[in-house]
Amino acid sequence: MTPNAPEFTTVATTTELPPGQRIVVEWGQHWVALFNVDGRLYAIEDICPHDDGPLAEGELTGCVIACPRHGAQFDITNGNVLRAPALANVPAYHVRVQGDEVQIAPMARS
């Protein structure tokens, strides 16, 4: 492993996450929402920073998820907030597939 390379953890299998689907997994002490958008996998923390709403239960349009409670929107590719009332980004994760395992690692924030 190269220095500063993210450490990946298996959290699901590809059969659990077919295209167009989403699931929520536990990673350490965090709930992470995994999304399969047209065969590309994305992962963000499943808690809206505005009021702790379950983001995975929101409406997904392309790569934008809307919190089901108050409509805050986030880009699932990087966790960036796109629309209030949330003012903070959500943690996002690197996602890779190894065989049939879906693995995640935290993204560094700048």
ChimeraX commands (.cxc) that place a marker at each C-alpha (Angstrom):
marker #1 position 0.00,0.00,0.00 radius 0.5
marker #1 position 1.31,3.43,-0.88 radius 0.5
marker #1 position 1.66,6.13,1.78 radius 0.5
marker #1 position -1.61,8.00,2.46 radius 0.5
marker #1 position -3.59,5.47,0.40 radius 0.5
marker #1 position -7.10,5.02,1.78 radius 0.5
marker #1 position -7.84,1.83,3.68 radius 0.5
marker #1 position -10.84,0.09,2.14 radius 0.5
marker #1 position -13.38,-2.01,4.03 radius 0.5
marker #1 position -15.88,-4.44,2.52 radius 0.5
marker #1 position -19.43,-3.34,3.35 radius 0.5
marker #1 position -21.63,-5.11,0.78 radius 0.5
marker #1 position -21.67,-7.29,-2.31 radius 0.5
marker #1 position -22.48,-6.29,-5.86 radius 0.5
marker #1 position -25.60,-8.48,-5.80 radius 0.5
marker #1 position -26.95,-6.35,-2.94 radius 0.5
marker #1 position -26.56,-3.18,-5.00 radius 0.5
marker #1 position -27.80,-3.58,-8.59 radius 0.5
marker #1 position -28.12,-0.54,-10.89 radius 0.5
marker #1 position -30.80,1.89,-9.76 radius 0.5
marker #1 position -30.73,0.67,-6.16 radius 0.5
marker #1 position -29.47,1.99,-2.84 radius 0.5
marker #1 position -28.73,0.37,0.49 radius 0.5
marker #1 position -27.61,1.55,3.91 radius 0.5
marker #1 position -24.71,-0.21,5.63 radius 0.5
marker #1 position -23.00,0.16,8.95 radius 0.5
marker #1 position -19.33,1.15,8.78 radius 0.5
marker #1 position -17.73,1.46,12.20 radius 0.5
marker #1 position -20.00,3.84,14.09 radius 0.5
marker #1 position -21.44,5.38,10.90 radius 0.5
marker #1 position -24.41,4.63,8.67 radius 0.5
marker #1 position -23.41,4.91,5.02 radius 0.5
marker #1 position -25.76,5.13,2.04 radius 0.5
marker #1 position -24.50,3.30,-1.05 radius 0.5
marker #1 position -25.99,4.18,-4.44 radius 0.5
marker #1 position -25.69,2.48,-7.82 radius 0.5
marker #1 position -26.39,5.09,-10.50 radius 0.5
marker #1 position -26.16,3.56,-13.97 radius 0.5
marker #1 position -23.49,1.11,-12.82 radius 0.5
marker #1 position -21.39,3.70,-10.95 radius 0.5
marker #1 position -21.21,3.35,-7.18 radius 0.5
marker #1 position -21.24,6.24,-4.71 radius 0.5
marker #1 position -21.31,6.44,-0.93 radius 0.5
marker #1 position -22.15,9.21,1.55 radius 0.5
marker #1 position -22.96,9.28,5.22 radius 0.5
marker #1 position -26.67,8.61,5.70 radius 0.5
marker #1 position -27.35,11.53,8.04 radius 0.5
marker #1 position -28.41,14.99,6.94 radius 0.5
marker #1 position -26.35,17.61,8.83 radius 0.5
marker #1 position -29.43,19.84,9.09 radius 0.5
marker #1 position -31.52,17.60,11.38 radius 0.5
marker #1 position -30.09,14.07,11.17 radius 0.5
marker #1 position -32.61,12.93,8.54 radius 0.5
marker #1 position -32.00,9.61,6.72 radius 0.5
marker #1 position -30.65,10.74,3.35 radius 0.5
marker #1 position -31.02,7.33,1.67 radius 0.5
marker #1 position -34.80,7.63,2.07 radius 0.5
marker #1 position -34.86,10.80,-0.04 radius 0.5
marker #1 position -35.57,11.30,-3.71 radius 0.5
marker #1 position -32.57,10.67,-5.95 radius 0.5
marker #1 position -32.38,12.55,-9.25 radius 0.5
marker #1 position -29.24,11.67,-11.16 radius 0.5
marker #1 position -26.51,12.16,-8.55 radius 0.5
marker #1 position -28.49,14.56,-6.33 radius 0.5
marker #1 position -30.24,13.27,-3.20 radius 0.5
marker #1 position -32.89,15.34,-1.41 radius 0.5
marker #1 position -33.34,14.88,2.33 radius 0.5
marker #1 position -36.87,13.56,2.91 radius 0.5
marker #1 position -37.42,15.84,5.91 radius 0.5
marker #1 position -36.77,19.38,4.68 radius 0.5
marker #1 position -35.47,19.05,1.11 radius 0.5
marker #1 position -31.79,19.85,1.59 radius 0.5
marker #1 position -29.88,18.52,-1.41 radius 0.5
marker #1 position -26.48,16.86,-1.68 radius 0.5
marker #1 position -24.23,15.65,-4.50 radius 0.5
marker #1 position -23.69,11.94,-3.83 radius 0.5
marker #1 position -20.43,11.96,-5.81 radius 0.5
marker #1 position -18.65,14.13,-3.23 radius 0.5
marker #1 position -21.06,14.92,-0.37 radius 0.5
marker #1 position -21.29,18.62,-1.17 radius 0.5
marker #1 position -24.41,20.44,-0.03 radius 0.5
marker #1 position -26.31,21.90,-2.98 radius 0.5
marker #1 position -29.39,23.41,-1.33 radius 0.5
marker #1 position -30.37,24.66,2.12 radius 0.5
marker #1 position -31.59,24.26,4.77 radius 0.5
marker #1 position -28.42,22.18,5.27 radius 0.5
marker #1 position -25.30,24.33,5.31 radius 0.5
marker #1 position -22.65,21.63,5.75 radius 0.5
marker #1 position -21.43,18.89,3.45 radius 0.5
marker #1 position -21.89,15.22,4.34 radius 0.5
marker #1 position -18.91,12.88,4.50 radius 0.5
marker #1 position -18.35,11.02,1.24 radius 0.5
marker #1 position -16.48,7.79,0.63 radius 0.5
marker #1 position -14.30,6.31,-2.08 radius 0.5
marker #1 position -15.98,3.20,-3.48 radius 0.5
marker #1 position -14.35,0.30,-5.29 radius 0.5
marker #1 position -15.35,-3.19,-6.31 radius 0.5
marker #1 position -13.02,-6.12,-5.72 radius 0.5
marker #1 position -14.51,-9.30,-7.19 radius 0.5
marker #1 position -18.08,-9.15,-5.90 radius 0.5
marker #1 position -17.21,-7.08,-2.81 radius 0.5
marker #1 position -18.19,-3.42,-2.54 radius 0.5
marker #1 position -15.57,-1.61,-0.47 radius 0.5
marker #1 position -15.44,1.94,0.91 radius 0.5
marker #1 position -12.82,4.24,2.38 radius 0.5
marker #1 position -13.24,7.79,3.72 radius 0.5
marker #1 position -12.50,10.66,1.33 radius 0.5
marker #1 position -10.10,13.29,2.58 radius 0.5
marker #1 position -11.70,16.73,2.88 radius 0.5
marker #1 position -9.77,19.82,1.93 radius 0.5
marker link #1:1,2 radius 0.2
marker link #1:2,3 radius 0.2
marker link #1:3,4 radius 0.2
marker link #1:4,5 radius 0.2
marker link #1:5,6 radius 0.2
marker link #1:6,7 radius 0.2
marker link #1:7,8 radius 0.2
marker link #1:8,9 radius 0.2
marker link #1:9,10 radius 0.2
marker link #1:10,11 radius 0.2
marker link #1:11,12 radius 0.2
marker link #1:12,13 radius 0.2
marker link #1:13,14 radius 0.2
marker link #1:14,15 radius 0.2
marker link #1:15,16 radius 0.2
marker link #1:16,17 radius 0.2
marker link #1:17,18 radius 0.2
marker link #1:18,19 radius 0.2
marker link #1:19,20 radius 0.2
marker link #1:20,21 radius 0.2
marker link #1:21,22 radius 0.2
marker link #1:22,23 radius 0.2
marker link #1:23,24 radius 0.2
marker link #1:24,25 radius 0.2
marker link #1:25,26 radius 0.2
marker link #1:26,27 radius 0.2
marker link #1:27,28 radius 0.2
marker link #1:28,29 radius 0.2
marker link #1:29,30 radius 0.2
marker link #1:30,31 radius 0.2
marker link #1:31,32 radius 0.2
marker link #1:32,33 radius 0.2
marker link #1:33,34 radius 0.2
marker link #1:34,35 radius 0.2
marker link #1:35,36 radius 0.2
marker link #1:36,37 radius 0.2
marker link #1:37,38 radius 0.2
marker link #1:38,39 radius 0.2
marker link #1:39,40 radius 0.2
marker link #1:40,41 radius 0.2
marker link #1:41,42 radius 0.2
marker link #1:42,43 radius 0.2
marker link #1:43,44 radius 0.2
marker link #1:44,45 radius 0.2
marker link #1:45,46 radius 0.2
marker link #1:46,47 radius 0.2
marker link #1:47,48 radius 0.2
marker link #1:48,49 radius 0.2
marker link #1:49,50 radius 0.2
marker link #1:50,51 radius 0.2
marker link #1:51,52 radius 0.2
marker link #1:52,53 radius 0.2
marker link #1:53,54 radius 0.2
marker link #1:54,55 radius 0.2
marker link #1:55,56 radius 0.2
marker link #1:56,57 radius 0.2
marker link #1:57,58 radius 0.2
marker link #1:58,59 radius 0.2
marker link #1:59,60 radius 0.2
marker link #1:60,61 radius 0.2
marker link #1:61,62 radius 0.2
marker link #1:62,63 radius 0.2
marker link #1:63,64 radius 0.2
marker link #1:64,65 radius 0.2
marker link #1:65,66 radius 0.2
marker link #1:66,67 radius 0.2
marker link #1:67,68 radius 0.2
marker link #1:68,69 radius 0.2
marker link #1:69,70 radius 0.2
marker link #1:70,71 radius 0.2
marker link #1:71,72 radius 0.2
marker link #1:72,73 radius 0.2
marker link #1:73,74 radius 0.2
marker link #1:74,75 radius 0.2
marker link #1:75,76 radius 0.2
marker link #1:76,77 radius 0.2
marker link #1:77,78 radius 0.2
marker link #1:78,79 radius 0.2
marker link #1:79,80 radius 0.2
marker link #1:80,81 radius 0.2
marker link #1:81,82 radius 0.2
marker link #1:82,83 radius 0.2
marker link #1:83,84 radius 0.2
marker link #1:84,85 radius 0.2
marker link #1:85,86 radius 0.2
marker link #1:86,87 radius 0.2
marker link #1:87,88 radius 0.2
marker link #1:88,89 radius 0.2
marker link #1:89,90 radius 0.2
marker link #1:90,91 radius 0.2
marker link #1:91,92 radius 0.2
marker link #1:92,93 radius 0.2
marker link #1:93,94 radius 0.2
marker link #1:94,95 radius 0.2
marker link #1:95,96 radius 0.2
marker link #1:96,97 radius 0.2
marker link #1:97,98 radius 0.2
marker link #1:98,99 radius 0.2
marker link #1:99,100 radius 0.2
marker link #1:100,101 radius 0.2
marker link #1:101,102 radius 0.2
marker link #1:102,103 radius 0.2
marker link #1:103,104 radius 0.2
marker link #1:104,105 radius 0.2
marker link #1:105,106 radius 0.2
marker link #1:106,107 radius 0.2
marker link #1:107,108 radius 0.2
marker link #1:108,109 radius 0.2
marker link #1:109,110 radius 0.2
view
